[in-house]
């Protein structure tokens, strides 16, 4: 009777190890892909909060479905490509220079010298 129990346990152990391998494979397949819309929302959040001292945790308040690791990597990649030393119209990426939402963000920064309120940012990204 002991041998049959041991045989069942080893079968269960093999099944567990196979499941963990397949779970890891599934996790790797579900990597987040930045669409044009999600990247635009990301940029709205970053320009609204201001680039200085911006953390992935702050961004994740507005994009909770995206992991902090993914946001961190995208934030670093975006910082490399965008000149954000001064928040003016020249610092906007070319595709956003005629976008009214981004024009409003820059205008707000120039007038108030502070970040936009969270409720305003949520309205902008939810209007997508």
N, C-alpha and C positions, 0 to 999 in steps of 0.2 A: 504494500500500500504506500510505503514511503517513496518507492521509486516512481510511482505514478504521480505523486504530488510534486516530486522534483522535476519530472518531465513537464508537468503543467506550468510550473514556475519558470522553467527555462524558456518555454514557448511564450509566456507572457513577457519575459524580459526581452526576448528577440523582437516581439511586436512593439514594445515600448521604444526600443532603440530605432526600429524602422520608422515609427511614427515621428520621432523627434527629428530624424533626418529629413523626412518628407515635409514636416512643419517648417524646418529651416529653409528648405527649397522654396516652399510657398511664400515665405516671408521675403525672400530675395526677389521673387517675381513681382511683388506688390510695391516696388519702388515708386515713389511719387514722381509724376511727370508734370513739369510746369507748363501749363497751357498759357496761351496769350492772356486769357481772362484772369487766371490766378496770379500771373506775374504782374498784371496791371493792378490788381488789388494789393499785392505786396508793395508795389511802388507807391500807391496812394498812401498806404500805412506809413511807409518809411519817410516820405516827404512830409506827411502830416505831423509825425512825431519828431522829426528832425533827425539828421544822421548822427550827430555828435552823441556818443554814449548810448546809442540805440542797441538794445539787446534782443536776442531771439525770444526771450520770455515776454518782453513787451509786445512783440509782434504776435506771439501765440495767443494773446488775449483776444485778438481779432480773427485769427485763423486757427481755431483750436483743433481742427482735423489734421493739421500738418504737424509732424513731429518737430521737436525743438532742434534736433540734429539737422534735419532737412532745412529748416529755416536758417540755422546758423551757417550752413554751407552756402545757401543761396544769398544770404546777406553779405558774406565775404566776397562771393563772386560778383555781386552787383556793385559793391563798393569799389571794386577794381575797375569797373567799366564806366561808372558815373562820377563826374566831377561834382562833389557836393560841398566844397569848401564854403561856398556862399549860396544861400537859397535865393536865386533870382531866375529869371526866365532863361538865361543862358545855361544854367545848370541842368535844365530839363533835357532828358533824352529827346532826340529828334522826333520820334513818333508821338511824344506827348506835348510838344510845344503849341499845338493848335487845340489841345484838349481842354475844354472849359473847366473840368474838375481840377486839373493841375494848375491852371491859371488862377483859379480861386484859392488853392492852397498857398501858392507863392504870394498872392496878394494879401492873404491873411497874415502870413509870416512877416511881410514887409510892414504892415500896419501895426500889428500887435506885438511883434518880436517874441512870440511864444508859440508853443505847439497848439494844434487844434484840440478842442474838447473831444473826449471819447465818443460822445453821442453823435457829433458831426462826422467823425471818421466812420462810425458804423453805418450812418445813413449813406455815405458815399460808396462804401464797398457793398452795401446791400442793394443799391440801385442798379447794380450790374445785371 
